[in-house]
Amino acid sequence: MLRSQLLAFLDWFVPPKLRGDIAILWRARIFAITHLFGPALGASIIIYLFRVDPHPGFHLWIVTACDTLFFLLPFALRITGKLTALATISVAALTFVSFYGSFFYGGVSSPFQPWVLTALLLGFFYLREQLMRVFAIFSICLTVFCVAYFATGAFPERIPPEDLAGVGILSVCCATVYTAMMAIYYAAVVSSQSQLEREVARHLEIAVELRKRKEDAERANRAKSVFLAKMSHQLRTPLNAVIGYSEILLEDAAREADDEQQKDLKRINNAGKHLLSLVADVLDLSKIDGQNVDLTIQSFELSGFIDDVAETCRSLIAKNGNEFKIECQPALGTVTSDPMRLRQAILNLLSNAGKFTRRGTVVLAASRFQHDGQDRIEIAVRDTGIGIKPENLQRLFTDFNQADTSTERHYGGTGLGLAVSQALCRAMNGGIRVDSEYGKGSCFTIEIPAYLERSAPAAAEPLAA
C-alpha cells in the first residue's frame, strides 16, 4: 500500500510521454525521488557550515543555490519532460558544487569529496548512453579545481580543520543514504525488467503454441474440405441417376394418366433435387473454406440476366401462393463479373424468400450506381415473409445456421445457402447486407462492382448488416 502511494506520488512528476517505456519510467521516478529528498540531505550540511563558518559569504550561498536547483528539477521534469537534458544539468551542478565546496572547505579532505563519487554515479545511471558527456563534465570541473589550487598555492581555510570533522561524518552519512536510495530503486528497475522479460518469454511460448495449433487447425480444415469435396462428387452421381430415372418414370406415368404414381414419383424427384442442392452447397462450402473458388469472369447484359434468373425461380416462388415482381432500373447496361456465381447467390436468396413467404409478395430489384468513382450494381430480394428477429441477424451468415431452431423445424434446410452466397459475393469483391423486421419481411441486397478484374480478385470485407 505504502509502495503504491509512493509510486503514485512520484508519477505526478513524470509526464505521460515518458510512461510508455518501463525503463524510462523507472529512471524518471528515481530522478524525482533523489532530487526531492537529496536536497534535504544537502541542506543539513549547509546548515552545519552556516553555524561553524564565522563569515559565510557568497561561496556558501552558491552552494545553497545549487542545492535549491536540485529540488526544482523534478518540477521542471513535469513541465518539459526532457529527462536527459535535466539529468545533464543535475550531474553538472552536483559535480560543480562538489569540487567548488571542496576547494573552499577543506580541499582533498573536504566533506564535499564523497559527493564527487555520487555525481559520477548519477552520471553513469542517468546518462549511460552519453558517457562521454559525463567524463567531459567531470574533467572540466577537475581541471578547474586543480588550476585554482596551483594558482593560489593552497586551499582557503575558512573553517579550522577540526571543525570540519563533524560535518565530514555527516556528509559521508548523507552521501551513503543518497546512494542507497538510488541502489534500492535501481534494484526495483532490474526486478521490473526481469519480470517483463519473463512475461515476454511466456507470451512468446504462447505465440509458438498458438501458431502450432493454428497450423494443425488449418491442416484439419484442408482435410475436411478435401473429404467433403470427394464425398459430394461421389453422392452427385447416384442422385443424378435417381432424379433422371424419376423424370423418365414421371413421363410414363403421365402418359398412362396414373395420378397416384405421379404423386409418388414427384415426391421422389423433389426429394432428390433437394438433396442434390444440399450436396452442391456442401461442395461450394468446401471450396470456399479451402480458398479454392474459381471465378469465370465475362461480360453479360444485366437486364437479360435478371430476366433469366427470374424465370428460373418463378414457379418455386409461386408454389406458396406468392406474387413475384421484377423492378429493374432502366438501361442497366453490361456487367463484367462471374454470371454463374452471381446467379447462384441470387437463386439462394430467391429460394429463401419463396420458402419463408406464404401468400405474400417477393420482389427482385436491380439498379446501377456510382460510389467513389466506381460503377457498382445492387440486386435486392424483398419479401413479405416471416422476417428475422434482431438478435438473430448477426449470426445469419454463419455456416449451418438458420435464424432460429423453430425456422429449421418448420422450413427445413441446412443453413448453408446464405453463408455460401455471402462468400461468393465476397469473392467478387462485394457482399450481402440484410434489413429485416420480424413478422413483416426481409430485404437481402447483393452489392458488387460492375466491372471485376479478370485476374483473381482479393476477397473484400462483407457489407455490414
Secondary structure, DSSP 8 states (H G I E B T S, - for coil): -HHHHHHHHHHTTS-GGGSSSHHHHHHHHHHHHHHHHHHHHHHHHHHHHHHH-SS--HHHHHHHHHHHHHHHHHHHHHHH--HHHHHHHHHHHHHHHHHHHHHHBTGGG-TTTHHHHHHHHHHHHH-GGGHHHHHHHHHHHHHHHHHHHHHHSS--BSS-GGGHHHHHHHHHHHHHHHHHHHHHHHHHHHHHHHHHHHHHHHHHHHHHHHHHHHHHHHHHHHHHHHHHHHHHHHHHHHHHHHHHHHHHHHHHHHHTT-HHHHHHHHHHHHHHHHHHHHHHHHHHHHHHHTT------EEEEHHHHHHHHHHHHHHHHHTTT-EEEEEE-S---EEEE-HHHHHHHHHHHHHHHHHS-SSSEEEEEEEEEEETTEEEEEEEEEE-SS---GGGSTTTTSTT--S-HHHHHHH---S-HHHHHHHHHHHTT-EEEEEEETTTEEEEEEEEESB--SS----------
